[in-house]
Amino acid sequence: MSASERLHGQVAIVSGGASGIGLAVVDRFLAEGACVGVLDRQGGALGDLQAAWPERLVVVGGDVRDGAAHEAVLEATSQRFGAVDTYVANAGIHDMWTRLEDIPLDQLPGAFEELFAVDVLGYLLGARVMAGALRAAHGSMIFTASSSSRYAGGGGPLYVAAKHAVVGLVRQLAHELAPDVRVNAIAPGATSTGLSGLSDGEVGRGSLLDRPGLMDRVAETVPLGFVAEPGDHASLYVLLASADEAPFMTGTVLPSDGGLDVRRSGRHHRAQRVAGTIGAGGA
Ligand SMILES: NC(=O)c1ccc[n+]([C@@H]2O[C@H](COP(=O)([O-])OP(=O)(O)OC[C@H]3O[C@@H](n4cnc5c(N)ncnc54)[C@H](O)[C@@H]3O)[C@@H](O)[C@H]2O)c1
């Protein structure tokens, strides 16, 4: 074991681990000595990931809206590697900043159902399935929240409300699962990924990649002056996963957002000007 293997011998499951922030977490957990199970809907990317890490990774293709998919990744991971210590709930979609008044009334229920089913129900189903195993292992859950868990403007009302709901899940589950399981979240700010929009109806379709120059404009609203790469958040997930490094942390939401909380005292003139056109700092 190398001195830097902070998760040596641990087993983790990551949803949405085929790309973006989830993939960066998978890569870092593997580098820190963990074995990892990944649940994602992107079959091709999962195959590439499995080929790159044949020994310490298992992948399961499925939809986080399906409880059986979470059961399948738990079974595959524990059969291969033993007891599961950490569950990272991360798979998510965005509403592409669709404002309430731009959502046709007849499409609002469907858009709500799709976004909340992935971003909130998906986390709940995963937590429900993993809870018993994590209690037995005295492990931890880590949810990917967002700067939209705290601020307006990083999405439309569907995304911002869903990410606020994630904070409620963290608090309630930290309460219900104590003292056996620690439950925390990382709240990334704007991060350069291909985060997808909705796909079931006409509302909020596309991805962050469809908006050229978006990340440059968002960077203007961030006190540190740049948009994160997915790997910039990864060591915080390691911190929360480690019972040695964060034994007394539960119910917390750690921001990793370039300092949005101090925006008014920093680069606020530019931030206010840009936020007026594109919202407040990423997804
Ligand atoms: N990119 C940002 O600026 C940003 C900021 C804050 C929070 N987040 C959050 O980070 C998380 C990861 O997003 P990302 O930016 O890395 O985007 P991403 O699209 O690269 O990653 C999301 C992953 O989730 C998977 N996924 C989506 N819906 C799924 C479903 N129904 N079933 C199974 N897998 C599904 C996708 O295939 C993808 O691999 C999300 O929860 C997102 O809300 C992103």
The ligand as a MOL file (V3000), in Angstrom:
LIG
                    3D

  0  0  0     0  0            999 V3000
M  V30 BEGIN CTAB
M  V30 COUNTS 44 48 0 0 0
M  V30 BEGIN ATOM
M  V30 1 N -21.4400 20.3470 -14.2130 0
M  V30 2 C -21.7570 21.2290 -13.2690 0
M  V30 3 O -21.5520 22.4580 -13.4280 0
M  V30 4 C -22.3650 20.7490 -11.9830 0
M  V30 5 C -22.3870 21.6580 -10.8900 0
M  V30 6 C -22.9510 21.2260 -9.6900 0
M  V30 7 C -23.4630 19.9470 -9.5540 0
M  V30 8 N -23.4270 19.1080 -10.6390 0 CHG=1
M  V30 9 C -23.9900 17.7750 -10.4370 0
M  V30 10 O -22.9710 16.8170 -10.6590 0
M  V30 11 C -23.5750 15.5600 -10.9650 0
M  V30 12 C -22.8490 14.9570 -12.1530 0
M  V30 13 O -23.0680 15.7830 -13.2860 0
M  V30 14 P -21.9060 16.1350 -14.3350 0
M  V30 15 O -21.8640 17.6030 -14.4430 0
M  V30 16 O -20.6990 15.3760 -14.0300 0 CHG=-1
M  V30 17 O -22.6110 15.6430 -15.7030 0
M  V30 18 P -22.3650 14.3350 -16.5910 0
M  V30 19 O -23.5000 14.3110 -17.5640 0
M  V30 20 O -20.9750 14.2980 -17.0920 0
M  V30 21 O -22.5330 13.1610 -15.5370 0
M  V30 22 C -23.7810 12.6620 -15.1550 0
M  V30 23 C -23.7740 11.1510 -15.2880 0
M  V30 24 O -25.0350 10.6660 -14.8220 0
M  V30 25 C -25.5050 9.7170 -15.7540 0
M  V30 26 N -26.9710 9.7000 -15.7210 0
M  V30 27 C -27.8190 10.7180 -15.9630 0
M  V30 28 N -29.0720 10.3100 -15.8540 0
M  V30 29 C -29.0340 8.9990 -15.5250 0
M  V30 30 C -30.0210 8.0160 -15.2770 0
M  V30 31 N -31.3370 8.3040 -15.3510 0
M  V30 32 N -29.6230 6.7700 -14.9420 0
M  V30 33 C -28.3070 6.4620 -14.8760 0
M  V30 34 N -27.3160 7.3510 -15.1160 0
M  V30 35 C -27.6840 8.6110 -15.4360 0
M  V30 36 C -24.9880 10.1780 -17.1090 0
M  V30 37 O -24.9510 9.1220 -18.0620 0
M  V30 38 C -23.6050 10.7010 -16.7550 0
M  V30 39 O -22.6090 9.6990 -16.8370 0
M  V30 40 C -25.0700 15.8520 -11.1930 0
M  V30 41 O -25.7850 15.4700 -10.0470 0
M  V30 42 C -25.0920 17.3560 -11.3810 0
M  V30 43 O -26.3350 17.9150 -11.0410 0
M  V30 44 C -22.8740 19.4700 -11.8340 0
M  V30 END ATOM
M  V30 BEGIN BOND
M  V30 1 1 1 2
M  V30 2 2 2 3
M  V30 3 1 2 4
M  V30 4 1 4 5
M  V30 5 2 4 44
M  V30 6 2 5 6
M  V30 7 1 6 7
M  V30 8 2 7 8
M  V30 9 1 8 9
M  V30 10 1 8 44
M  V30 11 1 9 10
M  V30 12 1 9 42
M  V30 13 1 10 11
M  V30 14 1 11 12
M  V30 15 1 11 40
M  V30 16 1 12 13
M  V30 17 1 13 14
M  V30 18 2 14 15
M  V30 19 1 14 16
M  V30 20 1 14 17
M  V30 21 1 17 18
M  V30 22 2 18 19
M  V30 23 1 18 20
M  V30 24 1 18 21
M  V30 25 1 21 22
M  V30 26 1 22 23
M  V30 27 1 23 24
M  V30 28 1 23 38
M  V30 29 1 24 25
M  V30 30 1 25 26
M  V30 31 1 25 36
M  V30 32 1 26 27
M  V30 33 1 26 35
M  V30 34 2 27 28
M  V30 35 1 28 29
M  V30 36 1 29 30
M  V30 37 2 29 35
M  V30 38 1 30 31
M  V30 39 2 30 32
M  V30 40 1 32 33
M  V30 41 2 33 34
M  V30 42 1 34 35
M  V30 43 1 36 37
M  V30 44 1 36 38
M  V30 45 1 38 39
M  V30 46 1 40 41
M  V30 47 1 40 42
M  V30 48 1 42 43
M  V30 END BOND
M  V30 END CTAB
M  END
